[in-house]
């Protein structure tokens, strides 16, 4: 955390007291400038609030206790974690909330916090608790707090890394059953997109079908990626070329993987295919062989194998990978001929999928343009 833990209290809006660990880590001048966010209006009570100012990132969970025993019938306090402005603090939010609830219970049962400003013993007691939490969380990410008959266990769960950027040609697919998610879990835009996430439509197509602005679709899918609700696949085409990875051998030995694969790739309502037939199809994927070639050779439908689901499952479990085509423009010998905007995009960094999505071409149209242009070569990788 590299920061102090602090507790700020206010009773009836008349007095403001606080305990900081280390002491005076946040200056009075800084506190005076941000106290309206530390002890906010009632509408923001019981919410995680994070502010970034003066080189600090302060995360708190302000609490208001309504009770006639307090002056003006209310008591406010906020337990805050203070970190460097550049630090990521999302992993501390559950700890801040849990610790605030713990202090709330201590106050409701024994007026612990409201006595801190008037009793030296209580002040030292709170200081010791916060110091212990600060040192333990910074050292091990865990802390056990015992006060009287109460015991609380705190643990910082490391937040997942930021998901990769979502591009127009990416195809989102749910990695968990859609049915386990409640509609109210998602914002309205995400709810509008969910019916269109089928593992085959790419981002640009979803934006059109759902009538949602492209950047919003990307933001929603990136949020789902963060929570590991979806994964990203390349666009499915029968002209695609795939190749097995070393992980494909797991399909020959892992019984659980075999069972899952058979269920996922089988044609609904038909007899389940054998793992041997599935394994042969995966191992037959190689450079220069399109999926259409494989389907002509093995006729997976006869074996009750859905080739679309077969590719999905293989990509999700990294049993296979897509071999992509990257067009590269080589300077034309005809210096009088101007370079077209399409040729400018053939840098070798953009795959066919990316060019098609950004230019609005179908794969067939782009293929024809590349084939008819002698100044363009194609790299497979």
FIKEVEX-825745 format. One record per residue (C-alpha): residue in three letters; residue number from 1; x, y, z. Coordinates in steps of 0.05 Angstrom, whole numbers, plus 5000, padded with zeros to 4 digits. Example, Ala and Ser with C-alpha at 12.3 -4.5 7.8 and 13.67 -1.06 7.14 Angstrom:
<rs>
<r "ALA",1,<5246,4910,5156>>
<r "SER",2,<5273,4979,5143>>
</rs>
This chain:
<rs>
<r "UNK",1,<5000,5000,5000>>
<r "UNK",2,<5057,5048,5016>>
<r "UNK",3,<5009,5093,5052>>
<r "UNK",4,<4975,5108,5118>>
<r "UNK",5,<4909,5083,5143>>
<r "UNK",6,<4865,5137,5174>>
<r "UNK",7,<4799,5147,5208>>
<r "UNK",8,<4763,5213,5208>>
<r "UNK",9,<4704,5227,5253>>
<r "UNK",10,<4654,5282,5258>>
<r "UNK",11,<4597,5288,5308>>
<r "UNK",12,<4537,5332,5291>>
<r "UNK",13,<4578,5374,5243>>
<r "UNK",14,<4609,5414,5300>>
<r "UNK",15,<4676,5381,5312>>
<r "UNK",16,<4726,5343,5269>>
<r "UNK",17,<4776,5294,5297>>
<r "UNK",18,<4820,5242,5265>>
<r "UNK",19,<4871,5188,5275>>
<r "UNK",20,<4926,5179,5223>>
<r "UNK",21,<4978,5125,5215>>
<r "UNK",22,<5033,5150,5208>>
<r "UNK",23,<5014,5212,5246>>
<r "UNK",24,<5005,5276,5205>>
<r "UNK",25,<5017,5238,5139>>
<r "UNK",26,<4964,5281,5107>>
<r "UNK",27,<4974,5355,5124>>
<r "UNK",28,<4918,5398,5153>>
<r "UNK",29,<4920,5441,5090>>
<r "UNK",30,<4908,5381,5045>>
<r "UNK",31,<4854,5354,5091>>
<r "UNK",32,<4817,5420,5093>>
<r "UNK",33,<4817,5421,5017>>
<r "UNK",34,<4787,5351,5010>>
<r "UNK",35,<4744,5342,5073>>
<r "UNK",36,<4680,5355,5034>>
<r "UNK",37,<4695,5289,4998>>
<r "UNK",38,<4718,5253,5061>>
<r "UNK",39,<4654,5269,5099>>
<r "UNK",40,<4606,5279,5041>>
<r "UNK",41,<4533,5294,5035>>
<r "UNK",42,<4483,5240,5059>>
<r "UNK",43,<4470,5217,4987>>
<r "UNK",44,<4541,5191,4982>>
<r "UNK",45,<4543,5154,5048>>
<r "UNK",46,<4557,5079,5047>>
<r "UNK",47,<4592,5084,4979>>
<r "UNK",48,<4664,5073,4960>>
<r "UNK",49,<4693,5141,4943>>
<r "UNK",50,<4762,5152,4913>>
<r "UNK",51,<4793,5220,4901>>
<r "UNK",52,<4860,5235,4868>>
<r "UNK",53,<4890,5301,4889>>
<r "UNK",54,<4953,5334,4916>>
<r "UNK",55,<4994,5271,4899>>
<r "UNK",56,<4948,5225,4939>>
<r "UNK",57,<4895,5175,4921>>
<r "UNK",58,<4846,5170,4979>>
<r "UNK",59,<4796,5114,4982>>
<r "UNK",60,<4743,5114,5036>>
<r "UNK",61,<4675,5088,5056>>
<r "UNK",62,<4637,5144,5092>>
<r "UNK",63,<4586,5122,5144>>
<r "UNK",64,<4530,5160,5178>>
<r "UNK",65,<4497,5134,5241>>
<r "UNK",66,<4430,5163,5258>>
<r "UNK",67,<4416,5161,5333>>
<r "UNK",68,<4385,5209,5383>>
<r "UNK",69,<4444,5199,5431>>
<r "UNK",70,<4488,5241,5386>>
<r "UNK",71,<4485,5317,5381>>
<r "UNK",72,<4441,5334,5322>>
<r "UNK",73,<4421,5261,5321>>
<r "UNK",74,<4477,5237,5275>>
<r "UNK",75,<4549,5213,5277>>
<r "UNK",76,<4594,5210,5216>>
<r "UNK",77,<4660,5174,5205>>
<r "UNK",78,<4703,5151,5146>>
<r "UNK",79,<4758,5099,5145>>
<r "UNK",80,<4806,5118,5089>>
<r "UNK",81,<4866,5086,5056>>
<r "UNK",82,<4915,5136,5026>>
<r "UNK",83,<4961,5115,4970>>
<r "UNK",84,<5006,5148,4919>>
<r "UNK",85,<4969,5182,4863>>
<r "UNK",86,<4995,5133,4811>>
<r "UNK",87,<4977,5071,4852>>
<r "UNK",88,<4921,5023,4833>>
<r "UNK",89,<4872,5020,4891>>
<r "UNK",90,<4813,4978,4867>>
<r "UNK",91,<4839,4917,4905>>
<r "UNK",92,<4834,4956,4971>>
<r "UNK",93,<4761,4975,4963>>
<r "UNK",94,<4732,4911,4994>>
<r "UNK",95,<4781,4918,5053>>
<r "UNK",96,<4761,4990,5064>>
<r "UNK",97,<4688,4972,5065>>
<r "UNK",98,<4697,4912,5111>>
<r "UNK",99,<4739,4952,5160>>
<r "UNK",100,<4688,5008,5160>>
<r "UNK",101,<4633,4958,5177>>
<r "UNK",102,<4677,4931,5233>>
<r "UNK",103,<4686,5001,5262>>
<r "UNK",104,<4612,5014,5255>>
<r "UNK",105,<4597,4953,5297>>
<r "UNK",106,<4647,4975,5350>>
<r "UNK",107,<4613,5043,5353>>
<r "UNK",108,<4543,5016,5356>>
<r "UNK",109,<4560,4966,5411>>
<r "UNK",110,<4605,5009,5454>>
<r "UNK",111,<4611,5080,5427>>
<r "UNK",112,<4684,5065,5411>>
<r "UNK",113,<4695,5117,5357>>
<r "UNK",114,<4656,5173,5389>>
<r "UNK",115,<4699,5167,5451>>
<r "UNK",116,<4765,5171,5414>>
<r "UNK",117,<4768,5247,5415>>
<r "UNK",118,<4754,5250,5490>>
<r "UNK",119,<4791,5189,5517>>
<r "UNK",120,<4866,5181,5508>>
<r "UNK",121,<4860,5106,5518>>
<r "UNK",122,<4811,5098,5461>>
<r "UNK",123,<4854,5143,5417>>
<r "UNK",124,<4916,5099,5429>>
<r "UNK",125,<4874,5037,5419>>
<r "UNK",126,<4849,5059,5351>>
<r "UNK",127,<4919,5082,5331>>
<r "UNK",128,<4947,5013,5349>>
<r "UNK",129,<4893,4978,5309>>
<r "UNK",130,<4905,5020,5247>>
<r "UNK",131,<4980,5014,5253>>
<r "UNK",132,<4975,4939,5257>>
<r "UNK",133,<4931,4937,5195>>
<r "UNK",134,<4977,4983,5156>>
<r "UNK",135,<5040,4943,5172>>
<r "UNK",136,<5007,4875,5160>>
<r "UNK",137,<4974,4894,5094>>
<r "UNK",138,<5038,4925,5067>>
<r "UNK",139,<5079,4864,5089>>
<r "UNK",140,<5034,4805,5073>>
<r "UNK",141,<4968,4832,5045>>
<r "UNK",142,<4931,4802,5105>>
<r "UNK",143,<4914,4824,5175>>
<r "UNK",144,<4876,4795,5234>>
<r "UNK",145,<4844,4847,5280>>
<r "UNK",146,<4820,4827,5350>>
<r "UNK",147,<4785,4876,5396>>
<r "UNK",148,<4749,4847,5456>>
<r "UNK",149,<4706,4790,5433>>
<r "UNK",150,<4708,4813,5360>>
<r "UNK",151,<4756,4784,5309>>
<r "UNK",152,<4762,4806,5236>>
<r "UNK",153,<4803,4778,5180>>
<r "UNK",154,<4826,4825,5125>>
<r "UNK",155,<4858,4803,5059>>
<r "UNK",156,<4877,4843,4998>>
<r "UNK",157,<4858,4804,4936>>
<r "UNK",158,<4901,4826,4879>>
<r "UNK",159,<4860,4855,4823>>
<r "UNK",160,<4865,4825,4754>>
<r "UNK",161,<4909,4859,4704>>
<r "UNK",162,<4878,4906,4654>>
<r "UNK",163,<4847,4867,4596>>
<r "UNK",164,<4877,4875,4526>>
<r "UNK",165,<4847,4928,4481>>
<r "UNK",166,<4785,4906,4442>>
<r "UNK",167,<4789,4916,4367>>
<r "UNK",168,<4735,4917,4313>>
<r "UNK",169,<4754,4848,4286>>
<r "UNK",170,<4753,4812,4354>>
<r "UNK",171,<4697,4762,4367>>
<r "UNK",172,<4673,4760,4440>>
<r "UNK",173,<4648,4694,4467>>
<r "UNK",174,<4621,4678,4536>>
<r "UNK",175,<4665,4633,4577>>
<r "UNK",176,<4610,4620,4627>>
<r "UNK",177,<4536,4607,4619>>
<r "UNK",178,<4496,4670,4604>>
<r "UNK",179,<4441,4645,4650>>
<r "UNK",180,<4482,4655,4713>>
<r "UNK",181,<4483,4731,4703>>
<r "UNK",182,<4426,4773,4728>>
<r "UNK",183,<4404,4831,4683>>
<r "UNK",184,<4411,4880,4739>>
<r "UNK",185,<4485,4863,4745>>
<r "UNK",186,<4499,4900,4680>>
<r "UNK",187,<4488,4970,4656>>
<r "UNK",188,<4435,4983,4602>>
<r "UNK",189,<4485,4984,4545>>
<r "UNK",190,<4514,4917,4564>>
<r "UNK",191,<4444,4887,4570>>
<r "UNK",192,<4431,4911,4499>>
<r "UNK",193,<4494,4877,4474>>
<r "UNK",194,<4488,4810,4509>>
<r "UNK",195,<4438,4777,4460>>
<r "UNK",196,<4487,4792,4403>>
<r "UNK",197,<4548,4760,4436>>
<r "UNK",198,<4546,4691,4404>>
<r "UNK",199,<4619,4674,4392>>
<r "UNK",200,<4614,4689,4317>>
<r "UNK",201,<4597,4763,4309>>
<r "UNK",202,<4656,4810,4312>>
<r "UNK",203,<4654,4877,4349>>
<r "UNK",204,<4638,4919,4288>>
<r "UNK",205,<4579,4873,4270>>
<r "UNK",206,<4553,4873,4342>>
<r "UNK",207,<4554,4950,4342>>
<r "UNK",208,<4511,4950,4278>>
<r "UNK",209,<4463,4896,4300>>
<r "UNK",210,<4453,4924,4370>>
<r "UNK",211,<4450,4996,4345>>
<r "UNK",212,<4504,5017,4395>>
<r "UNK",213,<4562,5064,4383>>
<r "UNK",214,<4625,5024,4366>>
<r "UNK",215,<4668,5053,4423>>
<r "UNK",216,<4614,5037,4474>>
<r "UNK",217,<4612,4965,4450>>
<r "UNK",218,<4687,4960,4459>>
<r "UNK",219,<4683,4990,4529>>
<r "UNK",220,<4628,4941,4550>>
<r "UNK",221,<4665,4881,4523>>
<r "UNK",222,<4729,4903,4556>>
<r "UNK",223,<4692,4907,4622>>
<r "UNK",224,<4666,4836,4611>>
<r "UNK",225,<4738,4815,4595>>
<r "UNK",226,<4762,4843,4661>>
<r "UNK",227,<4712,4801,4699>>
<r "UNK",228,<4730,4740,4656>>
<r "UNK",229,<4659,4733,4631>>
<r "UNK",230,<4682,4732,4559>>
<r "UNK",231,<4743,4716,4516>>
<r "UNK",232,<4763,4742,4448>>
<r "UNK",233,<4768,4698,4386>>
<r "UNK",234,<4788,4713,4314>>
<r "UNK",235,<4734,4717,4261>>
<r "UNK",236,<4708,4649,4238>>
<r "UNK",237,<4712,4635,4164>>
<r "UNK",238,<4715,4570,4125>>
<r "UNK",239,<4774,4599,4088>>
<r "UNK",240,<4813,4605,4153>>
<r "UNK",241,<4875,4563,4166>>
<r "UNK",242,<4889,4534,4235>>
<r "UNK",243,<4945,4493,4265>>
<r "UNK",244,<4948,4450,4329>>
<r "UNK",245,<4989,4474,4388>>
<r "UNK",246,<5028,4429,4436>>
<r "UNK",247,<4968,4431,4482>>
<r "UNK",248,<4928,4387,4434>>
<r "UNK",249,<4961,4326,4465>>
<r "UNK",250,<4921,4339,4528>>
<r "UNK",251,<4860,4317,4490>>
<r "UNK",252,<4889,4247,4486>>
<r "UNK",253,<4901,4240,4561>>
<r "UNK",254,<4856,4287,4600>>
<r "UNK",255,<4789,4252,4611>>
<r "UNK",256,<4755,4315,4637>>
<r "UNK",257,<4777,4355,4577>>
<r "UNK",258,<4754,4300,4531>>
<r "UNK",259,<4684,4299,4562>>
<r "UNK",260,<4678,4374,4559>>
<r "UNK",261,<4702,4376,4487>>
<r "UNK",262,<4653,4321,4464>>
<r "UNK",263,<4594,4358,4495>>
<r "UNK",264,<4614,4425,4466>>
<r "UNK",265,<4629,4405,4394>>
<r "UNK",266,<4572,4355,4383>>
<r "UNK",267,<4511,4372,4341>>
<r "UNK",268,<4452,4385,4387>>
<r "UNK",269,<4404,4326,4390>>
<r "UNK",270,<4451,4278,4356>>
<r "UNK",271,<4493,4220,4382>>
<r "UNK",272,<4557,4244,4414>>
<r "UNK",273,<4620,4239,4370>>
<r "UNK",274,<4681,4200,4392>>
<r "UNK",275,<4742,4235,4419>>
<r "UNK",276,<4784,4199,4366>>
<r "UNK",277,<4746,4233,4310>>
<r "UNK",278,<4753,4301,4343>>
<r "UNK",279,<4827,4289,4355>>
<r "UNK",280,<4840,4270,4283>>
<r "UNK",281,<4807,4334,4258>>
<r "UNK",282,<4849,4378,4304>>
<r "UNK",283,<4913,4343,4284>>
<r "UNK",284,<4896,4349,4210>>
<r "UNK",285,<4895,4425,4215>>
<r "UNK",286,<4959,4450,4184>>
<r "UNK",287,<4991,4505,4142>>
<r "UNK",288,<4959,4510,4073>>
<r "UNK",289,<4897,4471,4092>>
<r "UNK",290,<4834,4512,4101>>
<r "UNK",291,<4776,4492,4145>>
<r "UNK",292,<4735,4482,4082>>
<r "UNK",293,<4787,4432,4057>>
<r "UNK",294,<4781,4394,4123>>
<r "UNK",295,<4706,4393,4120>>
<r "UNK",296,<4708,4365,4049>>
<r "UNK",297,<4758,4312,4070>>
<r "UNK",298,<4726,4288,4136>>
<r "UNK",299,<4654,4312,4131>>
<r "UNK",300,<4647,4327,4206>>
<r "UNK",301,<4571,4330,4201>>
<r "UNK",302,<4570,4255,4188>>
<r "UNK",303,<4606,4245,4253>>
<r "UNK",304,<4559,4292,4290>>
<r "UNK",305,<4613,4344,4298>>
<r "UNK",306,<4596,4418,4291>>
<r "UNK",307,<4659,4446,4258>>
<r "UNK",308,<4642,4517,4282>>
<r "UNK",309,<4640,4495,4354>>
<r "UNK",310,<4701,4451,4343>>
<r "UNK",311,<4741,4513,4323>>
<r "UNK",312,<4712,4553,4381>>
<r "UNK",313,<4730,4501,4432>>
<r "UNK",314,<4800,4491,4404>>
<r "UNK",315,<4815,4565,4405>>
<r "UNK",316,<4787,4576,4475>>
<r "UNK",317,<4828,4519,4504>>
<r "UNK",318,<4889,4536,4461>>
<r "UNK",319,<4888,4468,4428>>
<r "UNK",320,<4894,4503,4361>>
<r "UNK",321,<4912,4573,4337>>
<r "UNK",322,<4893,4614,4277>>
<r "UNK",323,<4945,4626,4223>>
<r "UNK",324,<4931,4697,4199>>
<r "UNK",325,<4946,4730,4132>>
<r "UNK",326,<4982,4797,4132>>
<r "UNK",327,<4984,4835,4065>>
<r "UNK",328,<5048,4875,4053>>
<r "UNK",329,<5055,4928,4000>>
<r "UNK",330,<5121,4926,3962>>
<r "UNK",331,<5141,4989,3925>>
<r "UNK",332,<5116,4986,3854>>
<r "UNK",333,<5165,4989,3796>>
<r "UNK",334,<5116,5036,3762>>
<r "UNK",335,<5134,5102,3795>>
<r "UNK",336,<5079,5138,3757>>
<r "UNK",337,<5025,5098,3792>>
<r "UNK",338,<5003,5131,3858>>
<r "UNK",339,<4998,5090,3921>>
<r "UNK",340,<4925,5078,3940>>
<r "UNK",341,<4899,5086,4010>>
<r "UNK",342,<4886,5011,4013>>
<r "UNK",343,<4959,4997,3995>>
<r "UNK",344,<4980,5045,4050>>
<r "UNK",345,<4945,4999,4100>>
<r "UNK",346,<4984,4938,4076>>
<r "UNK",347,<5041,4948,4125>>
<r "UNK",348,<5047,4876,4148>>
<r "UNK",349,<5021,4896,4216>>
<r "UNK",350,<4947,4889,4200>>
<r "UNK",351,<4915,4822,4186>>
<r "UNK",352,<4862,4809,4134>>
<r "UNK",353,<4810,4812,4190>>
<r "UNK",354,<4832,4881,4212>>
<r "UNK",355,<4835,4909,4141>>
<r "UNK",356,<4766,4881,4125>>
<r "UNK",357,<4735,4911,4188>>
<r "UNK",358,<4767,4979,4181>>
<r "UNK",359,<4754,4984,4106>>
<r "UNK",360,<4686,4952,4105>>
<r "UNK",361,<4707,4898,4055>>
<r "UNK",362,<4685,4826,4054>>
<r "UNK",363,<4741,4774,4058>>
<r "UNK",364,<4727,4754,3986>>
<r "UNK",365,<4731,4825,3960>>
<r "UNK",366,<4797,4838,3997>>
<r "UNK",367,<4825,4772,3971>>
<r "UNK",368,<4809,4792,3900>>
<r "UNK",369,<4842,4860,3908>>
<r "UNK",370,<4905,4830,3937>>
<r "UNK",371,<4908,4775,3884>>
<r "UNK",372,<4902,4826,3828>>
<r "UNK",373,<4956,4872,3855>>
<r "UNK",374,<5027,4848,3838>>
<r "UNK",375,<5057,4898,3886>>
<r "UNK",376,<5026,4863,3946>>
<r "UNK",377,<5052,4799,3979>>
<r "UNK",378,<5020,4760,4035>>
<r "UNK",379,<5054,4735,4098>>
<r "UNK",380,<5023,4677,4138>>
<r "UNK",381,<5038,4675,4212>>
</rs>
